[in-house]
């Protein structure tokens, strides 16, 4: 198996050099920056880390901590949480951040068709201002995990007037960088926020960089070439072959092994679209999938084959009866199922135009054809793919998800209450309706005892192995590759002095980065 340790990282505790411009190559464009109306994959989350702060975040042990909030607490039965904001924080347009700001933000997001499902999953019923810097959150059922909600897209703090305008082109947040301009499909530039609320241990105001230009370079080879040519200082990569090449070159630093949970790579099946309404067809497809051969062909085994939302190294992992590759069984099930589906089993696999992604889709297409499936491949850019997934207007899609440090924060994606008929927007993208999953999610969320949370999450993993809405493939690793000028591409410190989680769902903080001359 290929090595996955971080290579040649440039880290320093000396007084940082301020100034300079960073160019960052991203693998996809995002369809906008309004958290209530747009959808953010890993590239979108990376840009959002520059422009926005979240109310909470994770430390290096994946424990939830206050961030833009100064503190949070709850009542005895976990049905009300109280959050106190930091004093003196300003939006990029100079407006102060108050409890009114956050309550308006959250009320808007609760009503948005894109994000409302996450609040229903969390059981949130209302937000209320208590004083200028304090607000409360009321829940319809107990939740020990509510603060994790605000470490996500739902926890960003934005100008409520901008948010409510439904503008997704000109974001106004509180983050370390201020939006400057956006050439859609090409690049987005942000500049230093001179009034950012954070200072470092040397009493230097963050961020250190003057500006960052995010360049959209969908092709992984072109992105790597841009780094080698000096056109960008950093890139994100999901190509195992590319990451291994950079790991072997001391001219570049590679961050490939996040402290927290990695997203998984899988094929998501729309269980409300033919032929995947039939559980036997889903099982036949899983049996026809050779994960080991897929990993060999697509990443030289850089990415480990997986069987569920969690990897065996995770404290949340539970072994299940997820079916393993068995071509003979797959062929037999396909032959039987064809009799119920007009004599054939055909579907379209939605994927991406990046050459590496296209190869991966073709590997799967060939494997499934050997079992008797007729599979077409439809290559689309990330933004339209996300829209089709949210609407449920797809059959099968190459996907990556489930990278939250606490898996209950990923529960909204599998919550059976979100399994509604397409084309209604839903965050349960596979539209898998399993009431046992719903009961386990509710029990785990209500439990303050981590042992009970893990017990209930074990039930969830077992049910997913029975329902089979996902054809699990490999551990999907987003790696960050940078030239040797970039210092502290991770190593963010939280306001309480503890180390932050380096990568969260494929994105990292940017305020702590500085450039050597």
Secondary structure, 3 states (H helix, E strand, C coil): CCCCCCECCCCCCCCCCCCCEEEEEECCCCCCCCCCCCCCCHHHHHHHHHHCCECEEEECCCCEEECCEEEEEECCCCCEEEEEECCCCECCCCCECCHHHHHHHHHHHHHCCCCHHHHHHHCEEEEEEEECCEEEEEECCCCCCHHHHCCCHHHECCCHHHHHCCCCCCCCCCCCEEEEEEECCCEEEEEECCCCCCECCCCCECCCCCEEEEEECCCHHHHHHHHHHCCCCEEEECCHHHHHHHHCCCCEEEECCCCCCCEEEEEEECCCCCCCCCHHHHHHHHHCCCHHHHHHHHHCCCCCECCCCCCCCCCCCCCCCCCCCCHHHHHHHHHHHHCCCCCCCEEEEEECCCHHHHHHHHHHHHHHHHHCCEEEEEECCHHHHHHHHHHCCCCEEEEEECCCCCHHHHHHHCCHHHCCCCCCCCCCCCCCCCHHHHHHHHHHHHCCCHHHHHHHHHHHHHHHHHHCCEEEEEEECCEEEEECCEECCCCCECCCCCEECCCECCECCCCCCEECC
